[in-house]
Amino acid sequence: MYILISVYSKNRNRYLTKFITRINIEVMEQLPADMFIRVHKSFVVSLRHIDIVERHQVKVRGVAIPIGLTYREQFQIKYGIR
């Protein structure tokens, strides 16, 4: 099964770019659990790049990413705010 995710990346010139890609769920589950977390059905974020945590979203490098209700409790526990 594949899902669509949004990926934000900086290039050599440090410009933030966004692209949407399909990813196999099995591949996504192989990402290091101590470095990445799924916060929404369409978003996986790097824990080390989170700038701000708000009630319903996180900001990663200035980009607001929603935290889905399904993933909120797991995120709060892992991020240490619960």
Beta strands, then each sheet from edge to edge (+ up, - down):
strand 1: 2-10
strand 2: 16-24
strand 3: 36-40
strand 4: 43-46
strand 5: 50-53
strand 6: 57-60
strand 7: 63-66
sheet 1: 1+ 2-
sheet 2: 3+ 4-
sheet 3: 5+ 6- 7+
end
